[in-house]
Amino acid sequence: LKGYKPKLFVSEKTDDVPVDIQKNGIQTVIMNWASGDFDIETLCRRIRRMKTSKYIFILVVTAREREKAIEKFLQAGANDYVFKPFGKDELLSRMKIAERIIKLEEELMRSKKKMLTLVKEDPVTGLFNRRSLLDEVLKEMGRAARETKYISAMVASITNFKELVDLHGIGVMDEVLVESGRRMKVSCRPYDKLGRYTVSDFLIFLP
C-alpha cells in the first residue's frame, strides 16, 4: 500500500499468533476470518492477556454474512472489522486509524504509568511514600509469616529537622532529604524496603 510500509508476518496456526506477535514486535494484527473452525474470540482474548509494553491493534477481515457475530469478537478484544470484498483505499484508511489508535493508547499507558509512580513516590526523595511503604511492609510481613522467617525494621531520623529548616530554609532541607535517602538506598539490599515515613523520618524494612 502506497504510503504505508508495515512489517508483515503471516501465521498459519492460531496457537502461534501470540508467540509470533511478541517475537516480531507486531502491533497491528489482521485476522482473516474465513473459516468456522477459526476461534476468533479465544484468540482475541489471548492477545489481550499478553503482557506487553506496546498496544496491539486487532482488525478482523470477514464476510458480510458473519455480521451478526461481530459484537462477540469486539467484546473479546478486537478493535475494528472490514467486510470482504474491499479496496486498497479502504484498507489503507483502516491502517491509518490503527496507527492513530496505537499512538493514543500508548500515550494513555505512559500517563497511567506516570500517575502510578506519582501515587507511590515521595515527591521530594523519590522513595516510597508512607502509604506505599506500609503496603509493601504488610506484603513482606505476610510472606514472612507464611514462611516462618524473621523480619526487622529501622527508623532513621533527622532529629533537628525543624531547627535546620528555620536556619537554612526548606529548599536546603529538601536537598538534605534527597541525599540522605540516596545514601541509605545504596546501602540497602535490592529487596529491602525504604521510604519516607514522616517529614523527617525514613523507615527501612529488612526482610
N, C-alpha and C positions, 0 to 999 in steps of 0.2 A: 504494500500500500504506500503510495507516494506521501512523503512527509511523516511516516511512522515506521520506525525501524525496531521492532521487538526482537528479543532473543527467543527463538522458537524451540520448543521441546515437546515431543509427542510421546504420550504414554498410552500403551495399548491395554494395560491392565489397571483396573481401578485401585487395586491394593498397592500399586507402585506410586500412585499420584502424590500422596503426602511426602513420601521419601524424595521423589523427583523435585518437588517444589522446594524443599529445604536444601537439597544438594545443589540445585542450579540457581537458587535465589530468585525464583519466579514470583512475580507479584500480580500477573493477570492470567487467570485460568479460564480457558474457553472449553466448555463441555458440549460435545455433540451428542445430544440425547436422541438417538435414532433407534434404540432397541429397548424393548420392555424388560430385558434382563439387566439393564443398567440401573443400579440402585443409586440414583442421583441424590436422594435425601441423605442417606448414610454418608456418602462421600462429602457432601457439603458440610455436614456436622463434623466429620473427621478433620476437614481442613480448618474449620473454625476453632477446633480444640487444640490445634497445633500451637506450640509455644514458639513464637517468632516475634522479632522486634519490628518487622515490616508488615504493613497491611496487605492483604490479598484480596483482589477483586475477582469475583466469580461471575462469568457470563455464560448463560445456557443457550445453546442453539437447538431449536426443536421445531417440529411441525405444528401447524395451527390446530391440528386435530387434538393435540395434547393440551389445549388452552386451559381446560378445567383443572389440570394438575399443577399449574404454575404457582398457585398460592402455597402449596405444600413445600416446594423446594425453595421458595423465597423465605418462608418461615425457617427452613433448615439452614439458611445462611447465604443463599445466592443473592447477588446484588441486582442483576438485570437479566433480560432474556431478549432473544430476537427470533422471529419466525422465518423458516425457510419457505421459499427462496428469498434471498436478499442481495442487494447490490454492494459493491465495494464502498460506495459513499456512505451507505448506512452503517456498515461495519466500522469504517474509519471514524464516524461520529461517535459510535459506541466506545471505541478505544480512547477517544479524546475525553469522553465523560469519565471513563475508568481512570485515566491519568489524573483528572481533577479530583475525583473522589479519593484516590490513593494519597494525594498530597494533603487533602483536608483531614483525612483520618490520621495520617502520621503527625500532622500538626497538633491534632487533638490528643494523640498518645503522648507527645512531648509535653504538652500542657499539663496533662494528668500526672505524668511523672514528676514534673517540677512542683506541682501542688502537693503531691505526697511527700516530696523532700522537704518542702517548707513546713508541712504539718509536723514532721518528725524531728526536724533540726532546731537547735537553739540558734536564733538569728545572729548572735554575737560570735560564738565559738565554732559553730558548725557541727558540734557534737549532738548526741541525743538530747532533746529537751526532757523535762521532768516526766511528762506523761508517757512519752515513748520509752524512756529509760525504765520506768516502772513496768510497762508492758513486757519489755524484754526480760526484766528480772523475774517476773511471775512465770514466764515461759521456762526460764532456766531453773527456777525453784521446783516447778512441776517435773521437769526432766530429772533433776537430782533426786526427788522423792521416789520416782519410778525406778531409778537405777540404784537407789540407796547410796548416793555419793555425797561427799561433803561440799559445802559452798562457803564462801566468805565474802565480806564486803569491807570497803574502806571509804571514809569521807575525808576529803582534803579541803581545808577551809582557808580563806584569806581573812584572818580574824580582825584585821584593822581596816577592812574594806571601806567602811563609811568615812573614817578619818582620812584615808587616802583620796577618796572622791572629793571631799571638802578641800583637800590640799592641792590636788593635781587636776581635778575635773574628770567627768565621766568618760571623755574620749581617751584619756591616758589609761584609765582603768579598763576600758574595753580592750585595749592592746595588751594589758597585763593578763586579762582573762583568756584572750586568744593564745598568748604564748604559754600560759600555764596549762591550758588544755592540750596544746601541741606537745609539750614536754611529757605530759602524762600519757598521751596516746602512743608515743614512740616507745614508752617503757612497758606498755601493756602487750599481752599476747593477742593474736588475731581474734580469738573467741571471747576475750574479756569484754565486758560492757561498761562503757564510760560515758557519762553525761553530766550536764549541769543540773544539779539538784535544787539549789536555791540561787539567790542572787550572787552569793559569794562562796557557795559550796559545790564541790564536784563529788559525785558518787562513782566509785569503781567497784563493780560486781565481778567476783572471781569464781567462775565455775570450777 
